Amino acid sequence: MGLKKQTLFLAAFLLVGSNSSWAAKDWIYGVIQGDTLSEFSKKYLRSDIDWRQVQVLNNISNPDLILPTTKIRVPASWLKEQPSSALVIAVKGDVWLRRSKTEENNEPLARPLNLGDQLQLGDMITTGENSSVAVRFADDSTVSLSQNAELIFDHMSAHEETGMVDSRLRLMKGTAETEVTRQLAGPARFEIHTPSAISAVRGTSFRTTYQQQEDAARVEVLHGGVAVQAKSVTELVEQGFGTKVKKGEAPIKPRELLPAPELARLSEVLTQINHNFRWQGHADSTAYRFQIAEHKSFNTLIWEKVQSGSELFFPELSDGGYFVRLRSIDDIGIEGHSQIKPVTINLTPLPPVPIRYSGQGGVIGNNFELRWTIAPQAARYRLQIAKDAGFKQRVVDKTDLPQAYDGDLRIDQDGDYYWRVASISADGEQGEFSQITPLSITRTHSILQDDWLHDRQKVHLSWPSLTGEAYQVQVAEDPEFKQLLLDRRQNHGQLTLKRYYKPRYLRVASASQQTHGKWGEVHVISPSQSLKYLPGFSWFAMVLAVL
């Protein structure tokens, strides 16, 4: 770090300072035309501070005629101060407020914290498992408290006309993520105390964690700078660095935060329950923190998990839009930069799985049948056939179909087409479309050679998948999956089965290297009615059927 940069950073620290130097800080006011010392004192200073004290301190000769270029300096302790409060702007799960006494009966108070509550000096908030809360202060700074945390509001005041705010919090356990408003004028401050250290900041974004088991605090700076003080030693932690402080010890030298992990490519919409999230691990990571929120700000969380591996199964959540956040944790527990990605879940109703028979890649005229599995929660289906894979040139768009389509709308032009199908529930909600399946239509007969009968006795199924994703697949003769016909792990979204003459049942789960997630809903593979009695046909009869 260059001398100039280091000097500026040190100056910023001296502005916010530590608790012991607060009384020695000065506030500087720029005089405007018409200002007088008496009016200045009445507006900004405590009633017990006489304007003559300001005159002597600043060596002002005429208190009623002050040049506009003049700077008036007064100790921060002289300024008017009034109690301030903090507003609860988001709350999720089991969060409690504990107040030492109430105005009504002077008795202690303990109750669930609610959205819109005003927090006062001395209040304590606690969060339970999978719970979180966000609080906004008078200067628009915010603190987000994650699960299993405890925060005490030791001091909250505002210096009236100056606009400066003095906030001091005590984090007894858990993690607090802080966004502090930048204020360039005046000795405003924002401090977070833990049992092992004090973090003094202004104009920054950082995380503070206190772990009771270790009696240690961690501070990770994402933007700006933080002065971390313990045992009369101050470490200046710059953006992109973190430090750790054990109780009774000085802060360690700041170390660089680990880079954000790279999540594997995701589908635009997740239609598989317990989707397996994967990411590229970092050599210096000992664990990873995975978080889910409804808002990109992550002011409250709906789920989080810390684990050592580089993949995990997404929890069961309602359909909708979410954001995921992932970061690495190093060998001493300092957490690195985060990657954030949006995720959309649409499990209800699930898309059916298209069924394609061998030889159906090229069909003759309009004599063809498109089939798909019976999807759970589907009352009807929407089928689209288009000339392009983007489905902008649609030739068929039917929204009230049963499980099959027998070509009642003619497609008179030869060529390559694409089809897809979506489930529609009884209340009219349409789910995501299935995997896109090719369809080729021709007016001429092609000569089928080799083991044509063998090919015609296969059926192909496919579902949306991405390269690198793995699935556990089961096919059974019964919906309880007691009579399994197939049970395997595979790295693609296609399945080829022997031709069947009675219903079969299919279910798929997202898989990791060691196990798999929760099974998806069961799909029914209904047999083709036109070939239901195929075993009774002879070779001669089948050839006649083609000719």
C-alpha positions as CSV (number, residue, x, y, z in Angstrom):
1,M,0.0,0.0,0.0
2,G,1.4,3.4,-1.1
3,L,2.1,6.1,1.4
4,K,-0.7,8.4,0.1
5,K,-3.3,5.6,0.3
6,Q,-2.1,4.5,3.7
7,T,-2.3,8.1,5.0
8,L,-5.9,8.6,3.7
9,F,-7.0,5.3,5.2
10,L,-5.5,6.2,8.6
11,A,-7.2,9.6,8.4
12,A,-10.6,7.8,7.8
13,F,-9.9,5.7,10.9
14,L,-9.1,8.7,13.0
15,L,-12.4,10.2,12.0
16,V,-14.4,7.4,13.4
17,G,-11.9,6.4,16.1
18,S,-12.4,4.2,19.1
19,N,-14.7,4.6,22.1
20,S,-12.1,6.2,24.3
21,S,-11.4,9.1,21.8
22,W,-15.0,10.1,21.1
23,A,-15.0,13.0,23.5
24,A,-11.9,14.5,21.9
25,K,-13.3,14.6,18.4
26,D,-14.3,17.9,16.9
27,W,-17.2,18.8,14.6
28,I,-16.4,21.4,11.9
29,Y,-19.0,23.8,10.6
30,G,-18.7,25.9,7.5
31,V,-20.1,29.4,8.1
32,I,-22.6,30.8,5.6
33,Q,-23.6,34.5,5.0
34,G,-25.5,36.0,8.0
35,D,-24.4,33.4,10.6
36,T,-23.9,34.6,14.2
37,L,-22.4,32.7,17.1
38,S,-25.5,33.1,19.2
39,E,-27.7,31.6,16.5
40,F,-25.2,28.9,15.8
41,S,-25.0,27.9,19.4
42,K,-28.8,27.9,19.8
43,K,-29.3,25.6,16.8
44,Y,-26.5,23.1,17.2
45,L,-25.2,23.1,20.8
46,R,-26.4,22.0,24.2
47,S,-28.2,24.5,26.3
48,D,-25.4,24.6,28.9
49,I,-22.8,25.6,26.3
50,D,-22.5,29.4,26.0
51,W,-21.7,30.9,22.6
52,R,-18.7,32.7,24.3
53,Q,-17.0,29.4,24.8
54,V,-17.2,28.9,21.0
55,Q,-15.8,32.4,20.4
56,V,-12.8,31.8,22.7
57,L,-12.1,28.3,21.2
58,N,-12.1,29.6,17.6
59,N,-10.6,33.0,18.3
60,I,-13.5,34.9,16.7
61,S,-13.3,38.7,17.2
62,N,-16.9,39.7,16.2
63,P,-19.6,37.1,17.1
64,D,-22.2,38.9,15.0
65,L,-20.0,39.3,11.8
66,I,-18.3,36.1,10.7
67,L,-16.8,35.7,7.3
68,P,-18.4,33.0,5.2
69,T,-15.0,31.3,4.6
70,T,-14.6,30.7,8.4
71,K,-14.6,27.2,9.8
72,I,-16.0,26.8,13.4
73,R,-14.7,23.9,15.4
74,V,-16.5,22.5,18.4
75,P,-16.0,19.3,20.5
76,A,-18.6,16.6,19.6
77,S,-19.6,16.5,23.2
78,W,-21.0,20.0,23.0
79,L,-23.5,19.1,20.3
80,K,-27.2,18.6,20.9
81,E,-28.0,14.9,21.2
82,Q,-31.3,13.0,21.4
83,P,-32.1,9.3,21.7
84,S,-32.6,7.6,18.4
85,S,-34.2,4.3,17.4
86,A,-33.9,1.6,14.8
87,L,-36.7,0.2,12.6
88,V,-37.3,-3.5,11.9
89,I,-37.5,-3.6,8.1
90,A,-37.6,-7.4,7.6
91,V,-38.1,-10.4,9.8
92,K,-38.2,-14.1,9.1
93,G,-38.8,-17.0,11.4
94,D,-38.3,-17.1,15.2
95,V,-36.9,-13.7,16.2
96,W,-37.4,-12.3,19.7
97,L,-37.2,-8.9,21.3
98,R,-36.1,-8.6,24.9
99,R,-36.5,-5.2,26.7
100,S,-35.2,-4.4,30.2
101,K,-38.4,-2.5,31.1
102,T,-41.5,-0.9,29.5
103,E,-43.0,2.5,30.0
104,E,-46.4,1.0,31.0
105,N,-45.4,-1.1,34.0
106,N,-41.6,-0.8,34.3
107,E,-41.5,-4.6,33.9
108,P,-39.2,-6.6,31.6
109,L,-40.5,-7.5,28.2
110,A,-40.0,-10.6,26.0
111,R,-42.0,-11.1,22.8
112,P,-41.7,-12.1,19.2
113,L,-40.2,-9.3,17.1
114,N,-42.5,-7.9,14.4
115,L,-42.1,-6.0,11.2
116,G,-42.2,-2.3,11.8
117,D,-41.1,-2.5,15.5
118,Q,-39.0,0.4,16.8
119,L,-35.9,-0.7,18.7
120,Q,-34.7,1.3,21.7
121,L,-31.6,1.8,23.7
122,G,-30.9,-1.4,25.7
123,D,-33.0,-3.7,23.5
124,M,-31.7,-7.1,22.7
125,I,-32.9,-9.2,19.7
126,T,-32.2,-12.9,19.2
127,T,-32.7,-15.2,16.2
128,G,-33.5,-18.9,16.2
129,E,-32.6,-21.6,13.8
130,N,-33.2,-20.6,10.1
131,S,-34.4,-17.2,11.3
132,S,-33.1,-13.7,10.4
133,V,-33.9,-10.0,10.8
134,A,-32.9,-6.7,9.2
135,V,-32.8,-3.3,11.0
136,R,-32.4,0.2,9.7
137,F,-30.9,3.1,11.7
138,A,-31.6,6.8,11.6
139,D,-28.8,7.4,9.0
140,D,-30.2,4.6,6.8
141,S,-27.4,2.2,7.8
142,T,-28.6,-1.4,8.0
143,V,-27.7,-4.5,10.0
144,S,-28.9,-8.0,9.0
145,L,-28.7,-10.6,11.7
146,S,-28.6,-14.3,10.6
147,Q,-29.7,-17.4,12.5
148,N,-28.7,-18.2,16.1
149,A,-27.5,-14.7,16.8
150,E,-27.8,-12.2,19.7
151,L,-27.4,-8.4,19.3
152,I,-27.8,-5.7,22.0
153,F,-28.4,-2.0,21.2
154,D,-26.0,-0.3,23.6
155,H,-26.2,3.3,22.3
156,M,-28.3,5.0,19.6
157,S,-28.4,8.8,19.4
158,A,-28.7,11.5,16.7
159,H,-27.1,14.9,16.8
160,E,-30.3,16.7,15.8
161,E,-29.5,19.5,13.2
162,T,-26.1,18.0,12.3
163,G,-27.6,14.9,10.9
164,M,-24.9,12.8,12.5
165,V,-25.8,9.5,14.2
166,D,-23.9,7.6,16.9
167,S,-24.7,3.9,16.9
168,R,-23.0,1.3,19.1
169,L,-24.1,-2.4,19.0
170,R,-22.9,-5.4,21.0
171,L,-22.8,-8.8,19.1
172,M,-22.8,-11.6,21.6
173,K,-23.0,-14.4,19.1
174,G,-23.8,-15.1,15.5
175,T,-23.2,-13.1,12.4
176,A,-24.2,-9.5,11.6
177,E,-23.9,-8.1,8.0
178,T,-23.6,-4.3,8.0
179,E,-24.1,-1.6,5.4
180,V,-23.1,1.7,6.8
181,T,-24.1,5.0,5.2
182,R,-21.2,7.1,4.1
183,Q,-21.0,10.4,6.0
184,L,-18.0,12.6,5.2
185,A,-18.7,15.4,7.7
186,G,-18.6,15.2,11.4
187,P,-17.5,12.6,13.9
188,A,-20.4,10.3,13.3
189,R,-19.7,6.7,14.2
190,F,-20.9,3.2,13.9
191,E,-19.4,0.5,16.1
192,I,-20.0,-3.2,16.6
193,H,-18.5,-4.6,19.9
194,T,-17.9,-8.2,20.5
195,P,-16.5,-9.8,23.7
196,S,-13.1,-9.9,22.0
197,A,-12.9,-6.7,19.8
198,I,-14.4,-3.4,18.6
199,S,-15.0,-2.7,14.9
200,A,-15.3,1.1,14.2
201,V,-16.5,2.0,10.7
202,R,-18.0,4.7,8.5
203,G,-19.1,4.2,4.8
204,T,-18.5,0.5,4.5
205,S,-20.0,-3.0,4.0
206,F,-18.7,-5.7,6.3
207,R,-19.5,-8.9,8.2
208,T,-18.9,-9.5,11.9
209,T,-19.2,-12.9,13.5
210,Y,-18.7,-13.9,17.1
211,Q,-18.4,-17.6,17.9
212,Q,-18.9,-18.4,21.6
213,Q,-17.3,-21.8,21.3
214,E,-14.0,-20.2,20.3
215,D,-14.4,-16.9,22.1
216,A,-13.3,-15.3,18.9
217,A,-14.6,-12.7,16.5
218,R,-14.2,-12.5,12.7
219,V,-14.4,-9.3,10.6
220,E,-14.6,-9.5,6.8
221,V,-14.6,-6.2,4.8
222,L,-16.4,-6.1,1.5
223,H,-16.3,-2.4,0.8
224,G,-14.6,0.6,2.6
225,G,-12.5,0.0,5.7
226,V,-12.8,-1.1,9.3
227,A,-10.6,-0.4,12.3
228,V,-10.6,-3.5,14.5
229,Q,-9.3,-2.9,18.0
230,A,-8.4,-5.3,20.8
231,K,-5.7,-5.4,23.6
232,S,-4.7,-1.8,22.7
233,V,-3.8,-2.9,19.1
234,T,-5.6,-1.6,16.1
235,E,-5.6,-3.4,12.7
236,L,-6.8,-1.4,9.7
237,V,-8.8,-3.9,7.6
238,E,-9.2,-2.8,4.0
239,Q,-11.7,-3.9,1.4
240,G,-11.2,-7.5,0.4
241,F,-9.5,-8.5,3.6
242,G,-10.5,-10.1,7.0
243,T,-9.1,-10.6,10.4
244,K,-9.8,-12.8,13.5
245,V,-9.6,-11.8,17.1
246,K,-9.5,-14.3,20.0
247,K,-10.6,-13.0,23.4
248,G,-7.7,-11.6,25.3
249,E,-5.5,-11.4,22.2
250,A,-4.7,-8.8,19.5
251,P,-6.2,-9.0,16.1
252,I,-4.2,-11.1,13.6
253,K,-2.7,-9.5,10.5
254,P,-5.5,-9.1,7.9
255,R,-5.5,-11.7,5.2
256,E,-7.1,-11.6,1.8
257,L,-10.6,-13.0,1.4
258,L,-11.0,-16.1,-0.8
259,P,-12.5,-15.5,-4.3
260,A,-16.2,-16.3,-4.9
261,P,-16.8,-20.0,-5.9
262,E,-18.1,-20.6,-9.5
263,L,-21.5,-22.2,-9.5
264,A,-22.1,-24.7,-12.3
265,R,-24.5,-23.6,-15.0
266,L,-28.1,-23.7,-13.9
267,S,-31.3,-24.3,-15.9
268,E,-33.4,-21.1,-16.3
269,V,-36.2,-22.8,-14.3
270,L,-35.7,-25.7,-11.9
271,T,-38.4,-28.4,-12.4
272,Q,-36.6,-31.2,-10.4
273,I,-37.2,-31.4,-6.6
274,N,-34.0,-31.3,-4.5
275,H,-31.9,-30.1,-7.5
276,N,-28.2,-30.8,-7.0
277,F,-26.2,-27.6,-6.9
278,R,-22.5,-28.0,-7.9
279,W,-19.6,-25.5,-7.8
280,Q,-15.9,-25.4,-8.5
281,G,-14.1,-25.8,-5.2
282,H,-11.1,-23.7,-4.1
283,A,-7.8,-25.3,-2.9
284,D,-7.7,-23.1,0.2
285,S,-11.4,-23.7,1.2
286,T,-12.2,-25.9,4.1
287,A,-16.0,-25.4,3.9
288,Y,-18.6,-23.4,2.0
289,R,-21.6,-21.3,3.1
290,F,-24.8,-21.6,0.9
291,Q,-27.6,-19.2,1.5
292,I,-31.1,-18.7,0.0
293,A,-33.1,-15.5,0.1
294,E,-36.2,-14.0,-1.5
295,H,-34.5,-10.7,-2.2
296,K,-31.1,-9.9,-3.7
297,S,-30.2,-7.8,-0.7
298,F,-30.2,-10.9,1.5
299,N,-31.5,-8.8,4.4
300,T,-33.2,-11.9,5.6
301,L,-32.6,-15.6,4.8
302,I,-34.9,-18.5,4.3
303,W,-32.3,-21.2,4.4
304,E,-28.6,-21.6,4.9
305,K,-26.1,-24.4,5.3
306,V,-22.3,-24.8,5.9
307,Q,-20.6,-27.9,4.5
308,S,-17.3,-29.1,3.3
309,G,-18.2,-30.6,-0.1
310,S,-18.7,-28.7,-3.3
311,E,-22.3,-29.9,-4.0
312,L,-25.6,-29.9,-2.1
313,F,-29.3,-30.7,-2.7
314,F,-31.6,-27.6,-2.9
315,P,-34.2,-27.7,-0.1
316,E,-37.9,-28.1,-0.8
317,L,-39.3,-24.6,-1.4
318,S,-42.5,-23.3,-2.9
319,D,-42.6,-22.3,-6.6
320,G,-41.2,-18.8,-7.2
321,G,-38.1,-16.7,-7.6
322,Y,-35.2,-16.8,-5.2
323,F,-31.5,-15.8,-5.0
324,V,-28.7,-18.1,-3.9
325,R,-25.4,-16.9,-2.4
326,L,-22.3,-19.0,-2.0
327,R,-18.9,-18.2,-0.5
328,S,-15.8,-20.1,0.7
329,I,-14.5,-20.4,4.2
330,D,-10.7,-20.7,4.9
331,D,-8.8,-22.6,7.5
332,I,-9.4,-20.1,10.4
333,G,-13.1,-19.5,9.6
334,I,-12.7,-16.2,7.6
335,E,-15.4,-16.2,4.9
336,G,-14.6,-14.9,1.4
337,H,-16.4,-13.1,-1.4
338,S,-19.8,-14.3,-2.5
339,Q,-21.4,-15.3,-5.8
340,I,-25.1,-14.5,-6.1
341,K,-27.4,-16.0,-8.7
342,P,-31.1,-15.9,-9.3
343,V,-33.1,-19.1,-9.3
344,T,-36.6,-19.9,-10.4
345,I,-38.5,-22.9,-9.2
346,N,-41.6,-24.3,-10.9
347,L,-42.5,-27.7,-9.7
348,T,-46.3,-27.5,-9.9
349,P,-47.6,-28.9,-12.2
350,L,-44.5,-30.8,-13.3
351,P,-43.9,-31.1,-17.1
352,P,-44.7,-34.5,-18.6
353,V,-41.9,-36.6,-20.2
354,P,-42.3,-36.9,-24.0
355,I,-42.4,-40.5,-25.3
356,R,-40.8,-41.2,-28.7
357,Y,-40.8,-44.5,-30.4
358,S,-37.9,-45.7,-32.6
359,G,-38.6,-44.9,-36.2
360,Q,-40.7,-41.9,-35.2
361,G,-38.0,-39.5,-36.2
362,G,-39.5,-39.6,-39.7
363,V,-43.3,-40.0,-40.0
364,I,-45.4,-40.4,-43.1
365,G,-47.9,-37.6,-43.8
366,N,-50.2,-36.9,-40.9
367,N,-50.5,-40.5,-39.7
368,F,-48.6,-40.1,-36.4
369,E,-49.3,-40.0,-32.7
370,L,-47.4,-37.9,-30.1
371,R,-47.5,-39.3,-26.6
372,W,-46.2,-38.3,-23.2
373,T,-46.3,-39.5,-19.6
374,I,-49.2,-38.9,-17.4
375,A,-47.9,-36.1,-15.1
376,P,-49.1,-35.7,-11.5
377,Q,-51.4,-32.8,-10.9
378,A,-52.2,-32.4,-14.6
379,A,-55.8,-32.2,-15.7
380,R,-54.9,-31.5,-19.3
381,Y,-52.0,-30.7,-21.5
382,R,-50.8,-28.0,-23.9
383,L,-49.0,-29.2,-27.0
384,Q,-46.9,-27.0,-29.4
385,I,-45.4,-28.0,-32.7
386,A,-43.2,-25.5,-34.5
387,K,-40.8,-25.2,-37.4
388,D,-38.1,-23.8,-35.2
389,A,-36.7,-24.8,-31.8
390,G,-37.5,-21.4,-30.4
391,F,-41.2,-22.0,-31.1
392,K,-41.8,-18.7,-32.9
393,Q,-43.1,-20.4,-36.0
394,R,-45.8,-22.6,-34.4
395,V,-48.1,-24.7,-36.6
396,V,-49.9,-26.4,-33.7
397,D,-50.8,-24.9,-30.3
398,K,-53.4,-27.0,-28.5
399,T,-54.3,-26.2,-24.9
400,D,-57.0,-28.9,-24.0
401,L,-55.5,-32.2,-24.8
402,P,-55.6,-35.6,-23.0
403,Q,-52.5,-37.7,-22.8
404,A,-52.0,-38.2,-26.6
405,Y,-52.3,-36.2,-29.9
406,D,-53.3,-38.1,-33.0
407,G,-52.8,-35.4,-35.6
408,D,-56.3,-34.1,-36.1
409,L,-54.7,-30.8,-37.4
410,R,-53.0,-31.4,-40.7
411,I,-49.3,-30.5,-41.3
412,D,-49.2,-30.3,-45.0
413,Q,-45.6,-29.3,-45.5
414,D,-42.7,-31.8,-45.4
415,G,-39.8,-30.9,-43.2
416,D,-38.2,-30.9,-39.7
417,Y,-40.4,-29.8,-36.8
418,Y,-40.1,-29.7,-33.0
419,W,-42.7,-30.4,-30.3
420,R,-43.1,-29.9,-26.6
421,V,-45.8,-30.3,-24.1
422,A,-46.8,-28.7,-20.7
423,S,-49.1,-29.8,-17.9
424,I,-52.1,-27.7,-16.9
425,S,-53.6,-28.2,-13.5
426,A,-57.3,-28.2,-12.6
427,D,-57.2,-24.6,-11.6
428,G,-55.7,-23.6,-15.0
429,E,-52.1,-23.1,-13.9
430,Q,-49.6,-24.1,-16.6
431,G,-46.3,-25.6,-15.7
432,E,-43.0,-25.5,-17.6
433,F,-42.7,-27.1,-21.0
434,S,-41.1,-30.5,-21.4
435,Q,-37.8,-31.3,-23.2
436,I,-38.0,-30.2,-26.9
437,T,-38.3,-33.3,-29.2
438,P,-37.6,-33.3,-32.9
439,L,-40.2,-34.5,-35.4
440,S,-39.6,-35.1,-39.2
441,I,-42.5,-35.3,-41.6
442,T,-42.2,-36.7,-45.1
443,R,-44.7,-37.8,-47.9
444,T,-42.6,-40.7,-49.2
445,H,-42.2,-44.2,-47.9
446,S,-38.7,-45.1,-46.7
447,I,-37.4,-48.6,-46.9
448,L,-36.7,-50.0,-43.5
449,Q,-33.8,-52.4,-43.3
450,D,-31.8,-54.5,-40.8
451,D,-33.5,-55.2,-37.5
452,W,-36.5,-52.9,-38.1
453,L,-38.8,-54.9,-35.8
454,H,-36.3,-54.7,-33.0
455,D,-36.1,-50.9,-33.3
456,R,-39.9,-50.6,-33.3
457,Q,-40.0,-52.3,-29.9
458,K,-38.1,-49.6,-28.1
459,V,-39.4,-46.4,-26.6
460,H,-37.4,-43.2,-25.8
461,L,-38.0,-40.7,-23.0
462,S,-36.2,-37.4,-22.3
463,W,-36.4,-34.6,-19.7
464,P,-34.6,-31.2,-19.5
465,S,-31.0,-31.6,-18.3
466,L,-27.6,-29.9,-18.5
467,T,-24.1,-31.3,-19.1
468,G,-22.6,-32.6,-15.9
469,E,-25.9,-33.2,-14.1
470,A,-26.6,-36.6,-12.7
471,Y,-29.9,-38.4,-12.0
472,Q,-31.1,-41.5,-10.2
473,V,-33.8,-43.1,-12.4
474,Q,-36.3,-45.9,-11.5
475,V,-38.9,-47.6,-13.6
476,A,-41.3,-50.0,-12.0
477,E,-44.4,-52.1,-12.8
478,D,-46.3,-50.6,-9.8
479,P,-46.7,-47.1,-8.5
480,E,-45.2,-48.1,-5.1
481,F,-41.9,-49.1,-6.9
482,K,-41.8,-52.5,-5.3
483,Q,-41.3,-54.3,-8.6
484,L,-38.4,-52.4,-10.1
485,L,-37.5,-52.9,-13.7
486,L,-34.7,-50.4,-13.7
487,D,-32.7,-48.5,-11.0
488,R,-29.6,-46.7,-12.0
489,R,-27.6,-43.5,-11.9
490,Q,-26.9,-41.7,-15.2
491,N,-25.4,-38.4,-16.4
492,H,-27.9,-37.4,-19.0
493,G,-31.7,-36.8,-19.3
494,Q,-32.6,-39.6,-21.7
495,L,-33.9,-43.1,-21.2
496,T,-34.5,-46.0,-23.6
497,L,-36.9,-48.8,-22.6
498,K,-38.2,-51.9,-24.3
499,R,-41.7,-51.6,-25.8
500,Y,-44.3,-52.1,-23.2
501,Y,-47.9,-53.4,-23.2
502,K,-49.2,-52.2,-19.9
503,P,-48.5,-49.1,-17.8
504,R,-45.0,-48.5,-16.4
505,Y,-44.1,-46.0,-13.7
506,L,-41.1,-43.5,-13.8
507,R,-39.5,-41.3,-11.2
508,V,-36.3,-39.3,-11.2
509,A,-34.1,-37.7,-8.5
510,S,-31.2,-35.3,-8.7
511,A,-28.1,-37.2,-7.8
512,S,-24.7,-36.4,-6.3
513,Q,-21.6,-38.6,-6.3
514,Q,-22.6,-40.5,-3.1
515,T,-26.4,-40.3,-2.9
516,H,-29.5,-38.7,-4.4
517,G,-32.1,-36.2,-3.4
518,K,-35.8,-36.7,-2.8
519,W,-37.7,-38.5,-5.6
520,G,-39.7,-36.4,-7.9
521,E,-43.4,-37.0,-8.6
522,V,-44.3,-40.3,-10.3
523,H,-45.0,-40.3,-14.0
524,V,-47.2,-42.9,-15.7
525,I,-45.9,-44.3,-19.0
526,S,-49.1,-45.4,-20.7
527,P,-48.8,-48.0,-23.5
528,S,-49.5,-47.0,-27.1
529,Q,-53.0,-48.2,-27.9
530,S,-52.2,-48.8,-31.6
531,L,-49.5,-51.3,-30.7
532,K,-51.0,-52.7,-27.5
533,Y,-51.5,-56.1,-29.1
534,L,-48.3,-56.2,-31.1
535,P,-47.2,-59.6,-29.8
536,G,-50.1,-61.2,-31.8
537,F,-48.8,-59.7,-35.1
538,S,-46.6,-61.7,-37.5
539,W,-43.7,-60.4,-39.5
540,F,-46.0,-60.5,-42.6
541,A,-48.7,-58.5,-40.9
542,M,-46.3,-55.8,-39.8
543,V,-44.8,-55.4,-43.3
544,L,-48.4,-55.1,-44.7
545,A,-49.1,-52.4,-42.1
546,V,-46.2,-50.4,-43.4
547,L,-46.9,-50.9,-47.1
